[in-house]
Amino acid sequence: MTLTGHTVLVTGAAGTLGRAIGEAIRAAGGTVFATDLTPVDGIDCAHDVTSEADWATVIAEIEARHGRLDGLVNNAGIVHLGSIEDTTLADWRRVMAVNADGVFLGCKAAWPLLKRGEAPAIVNMSSVSGLIGGANLAAYNASKGAVRLLTKSLAMHGARLDPPIRCNSVHPAFVEGAMVDTLAATTRDPARTHQKMAAAIPLRRLAQPHEVAASVVHLLSPAAGFITGSEIVIDGGLTAG
């Protein structure tokens, strides 16, 4: 699972999962180009993933600094709680813009530079919510389902290349960190909500960021050279029943 000599772009790199993915890539010997909407410490470039112009700027900067791109992790994402009755068109469009449009734009912008790599790979962060529905996750379910099938289309197209561009999606359940805390904070009893989230998972706990990051590194590495178009489910058994 070495990534020595690999340059990998990670979006949403300032968040809990983005930081863990960046750390795991570096631990495997890779070089991380980290982007996020807010240019905090450790972020190489401010980046709105819904902006085609921003994507062009980021890819140009990677080429100027590193001359190559071996991996892309489309990790930036947002969540919105709301049923079909509660979700406004503005809510829908905002979630789809970040979670679905952002992945599309990223893959499209990075594709020419990835094609020049020796073993290029894309990992698109979806969710267990891209596999099963939730009554109060109308927009989020739709956006993460879109990521899953876009990934499969990219994998089929990338397989025609020599060398191929592999593309897979990762589907975590609730991950311990800021997004879960934010969701819980919108409820009447955040502590109880957190407990209920963990109790819903057969392994009786939330995923840890490093557990998800390890799967991302595996998919980026030559060790996963025969894996493309797959969804890697990291859900503690949630979808097994």
N, C-alpha and C positions, 0 to 999 in steps of 0.2 A: 504493500500500500504506500510505497514511496511516491512523493511528488517532487522529487529533486529536479530542478531545472524547469519546473512548470510555473507559469504565471497564470493566476486565476483571479477573475473579477468577481467580487462579492457585493451585491447590492443590499441595502438595508443593514449595513455592517455595524451600525451603532447600537442596534437592538440586542436583546439577550441572545437570541439564536444566531444573529449575524456575527457577534463577537466570538461566540463559541466555534462557529465554522471557521472564522479567520484564524483563531488560535490552533485549531486542529490541522488546518492546511500548512501553517508555518511549522508545526511540530513534525509534519510529514516531509518537510524539506522544501515546500513550495513557497512562492512569492505571492503575496496577496495585494491586489489593488482594490482598496475598500472605498465604497461610495455610500452616501446616505443623504437624505434631504437636508439635514443640518450638518455643517462641516465642523464637527467636534474633533477633539484630539483623536488621532489614529485614523482619521478619514482622509483619503487622498484627494477626493474631489466631491464637491457638493453636487447632488444629482437628483433631479425630479424624474422618476422613471416613467412618468406619463408624457414627458417631453421628448419628442423626436430629436430636437436640436441638442438637448442635454446628452442624449445617447451618442450622437455624433461627436460631441466634444469629448466625452469620456473615452470612446474608442480611439480617437485621434491621440489623446494624451497617453494611453497605454502603448500605442504603437511608437510614439516619440520616446517614451521612457524605456520600454522593454523590447520593442521590435517584434513582439509576438504575443499571442494569447492562446493558452492551452486549455483553459477551463472557464466556464461561466456559471455562476450560481445566482439564479434569480430568486433572491430571498425576500426582497422588499414586499410588504403586504400590510393590509389593514383589515380589521374586522368590524362588522356592524351588526348589532342585535336588532332583529325586527322580523315579524311575520310579513306575509304578503299584504296584510291590512295595514301594518304599521310602517312599512318601508315606502318612502317617497321616491319619486323618479330621481331626484337629486341624490338621495342616499345610494340608490342603485348605480347610478352613473359614476359616483365617486369610488365605490368599491370595485366596480368593473374596470375603471380607468387604471387604478393602481395594480390590482391583482391579475387582471387578464391582459389589458392593453400593455401594461408595463412589461410583462413577460414576452408578449409578441414583439414589441419594439426592441427589447434587449436581444432576443434571438436573431432578429432581422439585422440589427446594427452590427452585432458581433460576428455574424456568419462569415463574411469575407476574410476577416483576420483569423478566425478559427480554421478556416479551410487551408490555411498555410501551415498549420501545426502538424506535428508528427502523430499525435494521438489525442485529438481534441474531444472534449466532452462537455455537455451541458447538464446541469442539475436544476430542475425547476421545483421550487418548494410549493407543493400543494398542501393538502391537509386531509385528515380522515373525513373532514366535511366535504371533500371532493369525491367521496365514495358513498357516504350515507347522508341522508337528509336530517335536518333539524327544523322543528316548527318555527323557531325564531331566528333562523339564519338564511332567509331567502336569498339575499344578495350574495352573501359569503359562500353558500353552497354553490350557487350558479358560477361564481368566479373561479372557485377552486376546481369545480368539475370541468370548466373550460381549460384550465391549465393542464389537467390530466390528458384530455384528448388532443390538445395542441401538441403536447409532448410526444404523443404517439405519431402524429403526422410528421413532426420534425425528425423523429427517429427513422421513419420509413424513407424520408427524403435523404437524410444524412447517410443512410446505409449504402446509397448508390455511389458515394464518393470514395476516392482512394487517396489517402486513408479516409475511412468513414468518420463522420461526426456522430458520436453516440449521444443520446438524449434520454434521460430518465426523470421521473418525478418521485418526490418523497412526500409521504403522507403521515405526518405525526398526529397523535391525539394531543390533548392539552399538554403544553410544555411549561414547566415551572419557570416563571419569569414575568416580565412586564405586561405582556398581552393578557395573560390569565389574571393578573392583579387588576388590570384595567377593567376587564369584563366583570370580575367579582365586585369591584367598587361601584358598579352601576346598580347593584341589587341592594335590598334592604339589609341583608346580613352577609357582608363579604366573607367572613370567616366560615360561615355555614355553607355558602356557595362553593367555596374552595374545597371544603370537605366533601360536598356532594359530587363535585367534578372527579375527585380522586376515587370516591366510592363507586362511581359508574364504570370504572376500569377494572377488569378482572384481576390485574396485578396489584390493585388497591393503592396506587400512587400515580402521580403525574410523571411524565417523561422528564428526564434531566437534559439540559441543552447539549452536554457533551455526548450523550447517547445518539442524538440526532446527527450531530456534527460528524461522528465516526462513520455513519452510513454515507454521508455526503462525500467524505474523503475517499471512501472505498469506491464509490461510483465515478469519481474523477480519476482514479488511479488505473494503471494498466492491469491491476488485479481484477478489474471488472470489464476487461476488454471484450467479453462476449455478452454483456448485458446492455441492451438498448430497447427503448420502448416499454420499459417496465415501470410499475409503480411499487416502490418500497414502502411498506406499511409498518410504522413504528407506533403501535397503539396499545401495547400492554394487553392485547387480546380483545379489545373493544369490538372489533368487527368479526370476531371468530364465531360468535353465537348466532 
